[in-house]
Amino acid sequence: MKRRVVITGIGIVAPNGVGKEAFRIALENGDSGIMFDAQLADLKFSCTVSGKPQLTDEYISTFFTDLELRNFNASGILYGVIAGMQAWKDAGLPISSAEKPDWDSGTIFGSGTSGIDKFRESIYKIDDLQTRRLGSTVVAQTMNSGVSAFLAGKLGLGNQVTTNSSACTTGTESLLMAFERVQSGKAVRMLAGSTSDSGPYIWAGFDAMKVCTFKHNENPEQASRPMSASASGFVPSSGAGAFIVEDLETALARNATIYAEILGGNVNSGGQRGSGTMTAPNAEAVQKCIKNAILDAGIEAIEIDVINGHLTATSKDALEIENWTIALNRSGSDFPYINSLKGMVGHCLSAAGSVELVASILEIHHQFIFPSINCADLNPEILKLITAEKIPHETIYQPIEILAKASFGFGDVNGCVILKIYKNE
Amino acid sequence: MNKIDQLKEIIKPYVPNRERLEHLTPETDFIKDLAINSANLVDIILDIEEQFEITIDNDGMEKMMDVKSALAIIDEELAKK
């Protein structure tokens, strides 16, 4: 029998807020985390704005030992470990004793790259014939699973410990993989989430492709414009989101806070066939992913109150809305509310799915719909599909029961999760 | 500062239980007695190289398992200068 699965803890390291309280306040206020980035300007990037989490050394030292921070230069691991540890603590879970691992708990914590700055630093040393001077931590910082390895060590996790990677779908996929593991009874709880490295060496490839905006450098807070007529590309950003995905019975038995229930979801790929390519989604696959998620969740499309879209602020936004209208068979004023967190935080790339899921979980838990900022000038192609009032410009406070979150990534990969408010019934 | 105290300062960040450092003797084994993570031995060697401005070759690295051998190798390399 399939077990019911809930979310009992969250952690967040986002450009507009670190920690669940700061992030919730930023969401309700519609606060942007996008700033001018002098490093990108110095390096002659087309896009000179970005979103980075703001962390003080003092705060960082509450999560890492001095030894761990010696020669440490892996922003993705930094963000991921902080978000993961926040989530674990938020769920009220103890840290396993020194001797025995916690066999019931594991982690699936995604990343796109790891320690790209450490990697760069190492390459310079290697080419300077200084390999012997690299030190002992290059591997742990630059292996893709560095983030899950760090977390497992800090928490003593004894179940599956791995890192998934599927471009911008990574965070959403991690939640679903964790969900399936708990649903099937292979783990009691999984720490899921994803992280992204920060800075020019991870963002340059996107800048070179001209998929980042270069038309709003003068106004950083207005630069990320999902669903607007003036959207001209995404704003690169970074961070991490984390969640404790737990068996319902166990969560109830230990009186845990239940943020939401994971009803189901789906991941698939368009196989880069039809309209799908390395960088563009196969529309049929996107629709199929959403439909199958609804089917897996055992709900009807009409029950969805809110959609948290992928909506990056490129020309593809209208296509995404069209895919939702077809998949749900809902349009015009019958369409659910829809918003994009990227207006506030930019595109966190491999962390996007998890950061946006934490926002979604907070919306369900606190019963509000955050504003999709910077789209006062709505894209007319979108207005042909849905009515304008379905896109909130201010926070809406109203009951929401069911939320759908989707992410789409390079490689023509898709993920969709259906979350529901948990009522003890 | 004598060499053993200099060595103590170098290895300090890598020792999980700092109290054990109090009783450092030439016989103290880095891994068995001080519980230093074996992966950190290369970091200690790099720090020693920097402090004493010497270079320790791969054979020397392999031998550096305790305070006595570390001091001997440091002396040996310093003598070459």
Interface residues (C-beta under 8 A of the other chain):
Chain A: D66 L67 R70 N71 R133 G135 S136 T137
Chain B: P13 Y14 A39 N40 L41 V42 D43 L46
